[in-house]
Amino acid sequence: PRSVASEYAVFQGLNLAQDFTSNLRGILSTQKILQGIGVGRADVTAMAATMQMYLRDACSMLGGLLFGSLASGKFEGNIKRWRMFADAINDVAMTMDMVAPLFPT
């Protein structure tokens, strides 16, 4: 529609590219996580791998809830800054997921 600024098409193109690369990084990240917890190795049981994945996801969800409850009052005034912060933190987390198998426990 004519009510939308012309820059919006550029924004949506860049947003689509970011979403695509984030999904690709997510796939690579999940692959590395599964390798890191031992999927495919004979000495690791399926239950051990499942529990490690469950604990990782549970900690992630709890951290998100805690952060949301503590910082939600600040979202309204700086929504663009918080969106950028969320994207940056997500990038850091995925990078950590991908390099985690390089540091076995």
C-alpha positions in Angstrom: 0.0 0.0 0.0 1.0 3.6 -0.4 0.9 4.2 3.3 4.1 2.1 3.8 7.4 3.9 3.5 9.6 3.0 0.5 12.4 1.9 2.9 10.2 -0.9 4.2 10.9 -3.1 1.2 14.7 -2.8 1.8 14.1 -3.5 5.5 12.0 -6.6 4.7 14.7 -7.9 2.3 17.4 -7.6 4.9 15.1 -9.1 7.5 14.4 -12.1 5.2 18.2 -12.5 4.7 18.8 -12.4 8.4 16.0 -14.9 9.1 17.4 -17.3 6.4 20.9 -17.1 7.8 19.6 -17.5 11.4 17.8 -20.7 10.4 20.8 -22.0 8.6 23.0 -21.3 11.7 20.4 -23.0 13.8 20.7 -26.1 11.8 24.5 -26.1 12.0 24.3 -25.3 15.7 21.9 -28.2 16.4 24.1 -30.6 14.4 27.1 -29.5 16.5 25.2 -29.8 19.8 24.1 -33.3 18.9 27.7 -34.2 18.1 28.9 -32.6 21.2 26.6 -34.6 23.5 27.7 -37.8 21.8 24.9 -38.7 19.3 26.4 -41.4 17.1 29.1 -42.5 19.5 28.8 -46.1 20.8 29.8 -45.1 24.4 26.9 -42.6 24.9 23.4 -43.7 25.6 20.4 -42.1 24.1 19.1 -41.3 27.6 22.3 -39.4 28.4 22.1 -37.4 25.2 18.4 -36.7 25.7 18.9 -35.5 29.3 21.7 -33.1 28.3 19.5 -31.7 25.5 16.6 -31.3 28.0 18.7 -29.6 30.6 20.2 -27.2 28.0 16.7 -26.3 26.7 15.3 -26.0 30.3 18.1 -23.6 31.3 17.5 -21.5 28.1 13.8 -21.2 28.8 14.3 -20.3 32.5 16.9 -17.7 31.5 14.5 -16.2 29.0 11.7 -16.0 31.5 13.9 -14.5 34.2 15.3 -11.9 31.8 11.8 -11.1 30.4 10.4 -10.6 33.9 13.2 -8.4 35.0 13.6 -6.3 31.9 10.1 -6.1 30.4 9.4 -2.7 31.9 12.2 -1.2 29.7 11.0 -2.7 26.4 8.5 0.0 25.4 10.8 3.0 25.1 13.6 1.2 23.3 12.0 -1.6 21.3 14.5 -1.3 18.4 17.5 -1.5 20.7 16.0 -4.5 22.5 15.4 -6.2 19.1 19.0 -5.6 18.2 20.2 -6.8 21.6 18.1 -10.0 21.2 19.6 -10.7 17.7 23.1 -10.1 19.0 22.6 -12.4 22.0 21.1 -15.1 19.7 24.1 -14.9 17.4 26.5 -15.3 20.4 24.5 -18.3 21.7 24.5 -20.0 18.3 28.3 -19.4 17.9 28.9 -20.9 21.3 26.7 -23.9 20.4 28.8 -24.4 17.2 32.2 -24.2 19.0 31.1 -26.3 22.0 32.2 -29.6 20.5 35.7 -28.3 20.3 35.9 -28.3 24.1 34.7 -31.7 25.2 34.1 -32.3 28.9 
